[in-house]
Amino acid sequence: GQRWEIYDSENSMLPEGGVNALFVDMYGGKWLGTNEGLVYFNGADWSVYTEEEGLISKVINDLSGAKNLVETKLYISTNRGVSELLYDASGLTHLISYQAEDSGLQSDSITTIAVDSSVVYFASRVGLDIKSGDSLTFLDQISTHEGPVSLKRITSMAQTPHGWNYMGTVDAGVARLKYDVDGVTGASSFSTEWSGLLSDQINDIHINEEGNQWYATAKGVAFHEGYETKDNWDTYTELSSELLSNMVHAVAEDSRGTTWAGTDRGISRFDGFSWWSYPFLDGISEYAVFDLDFDLDGSIWFATDFGLVHFDEAGIPDGIAPQ
């Protein structure tokens, strides 16, 4: 049978106002970014961290970390700087915070952070800081064959297995670059004009093990296979599929190859052929999903505007069947 669990301010230590960002760590700990602090949930107990515990700001934009046991570190993006925490199986072990003036970053207003082996990318309202070892490189735009592309409005980032960093923007489509010992190479970009994207507002990017990309946009979900920007696109909208809404905030593919989309009206999932949707959860309807992540057992956690949702696919749930 199906199993949905809902956590909100009534039955947990989650604050009112929902969850902005979500990260499941290597031990299965759940880290939740809210407007009232960082919440940690190990499946039984809750902890809340705010400025009093050393967090740079209790209003959290995003949570990021590498998914490996080499570096059990979580990066916290806020409008007042960055907090970095180390964790183990029992939760937080060490927390440091820094701002632009003492770190060399160009801005305190950090939208999102991406971690790729030895490189950390910090996206802010003024551009992109790239940290590799002790060196820090700043870019406010990249030069491409299509002309200069601004990096001031990055919403999301994801990396391919070959080290490409893909960056979604508020209104300029997707930019991508590679950073290695030679610095930035291979910068390029693509928008609706040059690709299969239906919108230049990119809210989230997920790249699977083959290097194929899923894009959550303001006009549905787009899937792109390979590197050539003009070919091999599939797009899914409310009109062309059973996707719940065109405003998609989050997208990710699970280990079974099922793709999950968080929209402003609920959860949709795609099995490679059809979309199934869940507009109602335990009496809650028209809920927005801002982020999602997978647990060690393959179950899924969703950050929503009312709290945290856990779905365990012990059986296929009663969604709305494809028409």
C-alpha positions as CSV (number, residue, x, y, z in Angstrom):
1,G,0.0,0.0,0.0
2,Q,0.9,3.6,-0.2
3,R,2.5,5.6,2.5
4,W,2.3,9.4,2.8
5,E,3.6,11.1,5.9
6,I,3.0,14.8,6.5
7,Y,4.9,17.0,9.0
8,D,3.9,20.5,9.8
9,S,4.0,23.0,12.6
10,E,1.3,21.0,14.4
11,N,3.0,17.7,14.7
12,S,6.7,18.5,14.5
13,M,9.2,21.2,15.3
14,L,8.8,22.7,11.9
15,P,7.9,26.4,12.0
16,E,4.8,27.8,10.2
17,G,5.4,29.0,6.7
18,G,6.7,25.8,5.1
19,V,10.1,24.6,3.9
20,N,12.2,26.4,1.3
21,A,14.9,23.8,0.8
22,L,15.7,20.2,1.6
23,F,18.8,18.1,1.7
24,V,19.0,14.4,2.7
25,D,22.5,13.7,4.0
26,M,24.7,10.6,3.6
27,Y,23.4,9.1,6.8
28,G,19.7,9.7,5.9
29,G,19.4,12.8,8.1
30,K,16.9,15.4,6.8
31,W,18.1,19.1,6.7
32,L,15.3,21.6,6.1
33,G,15.8,25.3,5.2
34,T,13.0,27.5,6.4
35,N,12.4,31.2,7.1
36,E,12.8,30.5,10.8
37,G,16.0,28.5,10.8
38,L,17.6,25.3,9.9
39,V,15.7,22.2,11.0
40,Y,17.3,18.7,11.3
41,F,15.2,15.5,11.5
42,N,16.7,12.1,11.9
43,G,13.4,10.2,11.5
44,A,12.6,10.4,15.2
45,D,14.0,13.6,16.8
46,W,14.0,17.2,15.6
47,S,16.5,20.0,16.2
48,V,16.3,23.7,15.2
49,Y,19.3,26.0,14.6
50,T,19.1,29.8,14.3
51,E,21.5,32.7,14.7
52,E,21.8,31.7,18.4
53,E,23.6,28.5,17.4
54,G,25.8,30.4,14.9
55,L,23.8,30.3,11.8
56,I,24.5,33.4,9.6
57,S,20.7,34.0,9.1
58,K,17.6,32.0,10.0
59,V,16.1,32.8,6.6
60,I,17.5,30.1,4.3
61,N,17.4,30.2,0.5
62,D,19.0,26.9,-0.3
63,L,20.9,23.9,1.0
64,S,23.6,22.1,-0.9
65,G,26.2,19.4,-0.4
66,A,28.1,16.7,-2.2
67,K,26.5,13.3,-1.9
68,N,29.5,11.3,-0.7
69,L,31.2,10.4,2.6
70,V,34.5,12.0,1.7
71,E,33.1,15.4,2.7
72,T,30.1,15.4,5.0
73,K,29.5,19.1,4.6
74,L,26.4,21.1,4.1
75,Y,26.4,24.6,2.6
76,I,23.6,27.0,3.6
77,S,22.7,29.9,1.3
78,T,21.2,33.1,2.8
79,N,20.9,36.8,2.0
80,R,23.4,37.5,4.8
81,G,26.2,35.2,3.8
82,V,27.0,31.5,4.0
83,S,27.0,28.9,6.8
84,E,28.9,25.7,6.4
85,L,28.2,22.8,8.7
86,L,29.8,19.4,9.1
87,Y,27.6,16.5,10.1
88,D,27.8,12.8,11.1
89,A,25.2,10.2,11.8
90,S,23.9,12.0,14.8
91,G,23.6,15.4,13.1
92,L,25.6,18.7,13.3
93,T,29.1,18.4,14.6
94,H,30.6,21.8,13.5
95,L,29.3,25.1,12.2
96,I,31.1,28.1,10.7
97,S,29.6,31.2,9.0
98,Y,31.2,33.8,6.8
99,Q,30.3,36.9,4.9
100,A,31.7,38.7,1.8
101,E,34.0,41.0,3.8
102,D,36.0,38.1,5.4
103,S,35.7,35.4,2.7
104,G,36.5,37.2,-0.6
105,L,33.0,36.4,-1.9
106,Q,31.6,39.3,-3.9
107,S,28.2,39.4,-2.2
108,D,26.3,38.2,0.9
109,S,23.1,37.6,-1.0
110,I,23.7,33.9,-1.9
111,T,20.9,32.3,-4.0
112,T,22.3,28.8,-4.3
113,I,25.6,26.9,-4.0
114,A,26.9,23.9,-5.9
115,V,29.6,21.5,-5.0
116,D,31.5,19.5,-7.6
117,S,34.6,17.4,-6.4
118,S,37.1,20.1,-5.5
119,V,35.1,23.2,-6.8
120,V,32.4,25.1,-5.0
121,Y,30.2,27.5,-7.0
122,F,28.5,30.4,-5.1
123,A,25.7,32.1,-7.1
124,S,24.7,35.6,-5.8
125,R,22.8,38.6,-7.0
126,V,26.0,40.0,-8.5
127,G,27.4,36.9,-10.2
128,L,29.2,33.6,-9.7
129,D,32.1,33.0,-7.3
130,I,34.1,29.9,-8.1
131,K,36.2,28.5,-5.2
132,S,38.9,25.9,-5.9
133,G,41.3,25.3,-3.1
134,D,42.5,28.7,-1.9
135,S,41.8,30.4,-5.2
136,L,38.6,32.4,-5.8
137,T,37.4,33.4,-9.3
138,F,34.5,35.8,-9.9
139,L,32.4,36.1,-13.0
140,D,29.4,38.4,-13.6
141,Q,29.0,37.3,-17.2
142,I,30.4,34.8,-19.6
143,S,31.3,35.3,-23.3
144,T,29.7,32.8,-25.6
145,H,29.1,32.3,-29.3
146,E,25.7,33.7,-28.7
147,G,27.1,36.8,-27.1
148,P,27.7,37.8,-23.4
149,V,25.4,36.1,-20.9
150,S,24.8,37.6,-17.4
151,L,25.4,35.4,-14.4
152,K,23.7,37.8,-12.0
153,R,20.4,35.9,-11.8
154,I,21.2,32.3,-11.3
155,T,18.4,30.2,-9.7
156,S,19.9,26.7,-9.7
157,M,23.0,24.7,-10.7
158,A,23.8,21.1,-11.5
159,Q,26.9,19.2,-12.6
160,T,27.4,16.6,-15.3
161,P,29.6,13.5,-14.6
162,H,32.2,15.2,-16.8
163,G,32.5,18.3,-14.8
164,W,30.3,20.8,-16.6
165,N,28.4,23.2,-14.4
166,Y,24.9,24.0,-15.7
167,M,23.3,27.2,-14.4
168,G,19.6,28.0,-14.7
169,T,18.7,31.7,-14.7
170,V,15.6,33.9,-13.9
171,D,15.1,35.0,-17.5
172,A,18.1,34.0,-19.7
173,G,17.8,30.3,-20.1
174,V,20.7,28.1,-19.2
175,A,24.5,28.9,-19.1
176,R,27.2,26.3,-18.7
177,L,30.9,26.2,-18.2
178,K,33.7,24.0,-17.1
179,Y,36.2,25.0,-14.4
180,D,39.6,23.2,-14.1
181,V,43.3,24.0,-13.6
182,D,43.1,26.3,-16.7
183,G,40.3,28.3,-15.2
184,V,36.9,28.7,-17.0
185,T,36.6,26.9,-20.3
186,G,33.9,26.0,-22.8
187,A,31.4,28.7,-21.7
188,S,28.1,28.5,-23.7
189,S,24.4,29.2,-23.2
190,F,21.1,28.4,-24.7
191,S,17.6,29.9,-24.4
192,T,14.2,29.3,-26.0
193,E,15.5,30.7,-29.2
194,W,18.2,28.1,-29.6
195,S,16.8,25.0,-27.9
196,G,13.7,23.1,-27.0
197,L,13.1,25.1,-23.8
198,L,9.6,26.6,-23.7
199,S,10.6,29.2,-21.1
200,D,13.8,31.1,-20.2
201,Q,12.8,31.0,-16.5
202,I,14.7,28.0,-15.2
203,N,13.7,27.1,-11.6
204,D,15.7,23.9,-11.1
205,I,18.1,21.6,-13.0
206,H,18.6,17.9,-12.5
207,I,21.4,16.0,-14.4
208,N,21.3,12.2,-14.3
209,E,24.2,9.7,-14.4
210,E,24.2,9.7,-18.2
211,G,24.6,13.5,-18.3
212,N,21.0,14.1,-19.6
213,Q,19.2,17.1,-18.1
214,W,15.8,17.8,-16.6
215,Y,14.7,21.4,-16.4
216,A,11.9,22.8,-14.2
217,T,10.7,25.9,-15.8
218,A,7.8,28.4,-15.7
219,K,6.3,26.7,-18.7
220,G,6.5,23.0,-17.7
221,V,9.3,20.4,-17.6
222,A,11.9,20.0,-20.3
223,F,14.2,17.0,-20.8
224,H,17.3,17.2,-22.9
225,E,19.5,14.3,-24.0
226,G,23.2,14.9,-24.7
227,Y,25.1,18.1,-25.3
228,E,23.8,19.4,-28.7
229,T,21.4,22.2,-27.7
230,K,19.1,22.1,-30.7
231,D,18.3,18.4,-30.8
232,N,16.9,15.7,-28.6
233,W,14.3,17.7,-26.5
234,D,11.1,16.5,-24.9
235,T,8.8,19.0,-23.2
236,Y,5.8,18.4,-20.9
237,T,3.1,21.0,-20.1
238,E,-0.4,21.0,-18.6
239,L,-1.7,21.0,-22.1
240,S,0.5,18.2,-23.6
241,S,0.5,15.9,-20.6
242,E,-1.0,15.2,-17.1
243,L,1.6,17.5,-15.5
244,L,-0.2,19.3,-12.7
245,S,1.0,22.8,-13.5
246,N,3.3,24.7,-15.8
247,M,5.0,26.4,-12.9
248,V,7.5,23.8,-11.9
249,H,9.8,24.6,-8.9
250,A,11.8,21.4,-8.6
251,V,12.6,18.3,-10.6
252,A,14.7,15.1,-10.0
253,E,15.0,11.6,-11.2
254,D,15.1,8.7,-8.8
255,S,17.2,5.5,-8.9
256,R,14.4,3.7,-10.8
257,G,14.3,6.3,-13.5
258,T,11.1,7.9,-12.4
259,T,11.1,11.7,-12.6
260,W,9.4,13.7,-9.9
261,A,8.3,17.3,-10.4
262,G,7.3,19.8,-7.7
263,T,4.9,22.4,-8.9
264,D,2.9,25.3,-7.5
265,R,-0.1,23.0,-7.3
266,G,1.3,19.7,-6.1
267,I,3.5,16.7,-7.0
268,S,3.7,15.0,-10.4
269,R,5.7,12.0,-11.5
270,F,6.8,10.6,-14.9
271,D,7.5,7.0,-15.5
272,G,8.9,7.5,-19.0
273,F,5.6,7.2,-20.7
274,S,2.9,9.0,-18.6
275,W,2.6,11.7,-15.9
276,W,0.7,10.9,-12.7
277,S,-0.2,13.6,-10.3
278,Y,-1.1,14.1,-6.6
279,P,-3.0,17.4,-6.1
280,F,-4.5,16.3,-2.8
281,L,-2.6,15.1,0.3
282,D,-4.6,14.2,3.4
283,G,-7.2,16.9,2.8
284,I,-4.6,19.5,1.7
285,S,-5.0,20.7,-1.9
286,E,-3.3,23.3,-4.1
287,Y,0.0,23.0,-2.2
288,A,3.3,24.2,-3.6
289,V,6.4,22.1,-3.7
290,F,9.7,23.9,-3.6
291,D,12.3,21.1,-3.3
292,L,12.7,17.4,-3.2
293,D,15.3,14.8,-2.3
294,F,15.7,11.0,-2.1
295,D,16.3,9.1,1.1
296,L,18.8,6.1,1.5
297,D,15.9,3.7,1.1
298,G,14.7,5.3,-2.2
299,S,11.7,7.0,-0.5
300,I,11.1,10.7,-1.3
301,W,10.9,13.9,0.7
302,F,9.2,17.1,-0.5
303,A,9.6,20.6,0.8
304,T,6.2,22.3,0.6
305,D,4.6,25.6,1.5
306,F,2.9,23.9,4.5
307,G,5.7,21.6,5.7
308,L,7.4,18.4,4.9
309,V,6.0,15.4,3.0
310,H,7.4,11.9,2.9
311,F,6.4,9.4,0.3
312,D,7.4,5.7,0.5
313,E,6.6,3.8,-2.6
314,A,5.8,0.5,-1.0
315,G,3.0,0.4,-3.5
316,I,1.9,2.7,-6.3
317,P,-0.2,5.4,-4.6
318,D,-3.7,6.4,-5.7
319,G,-2.7,9.3,-8.0
320,I,-4.8,10.6,-10.8
321,A,-4.4,8.2,-13.6
322,P,-3.3,9.4,-17.0
323,Q,-6.3,10.2,-19.2
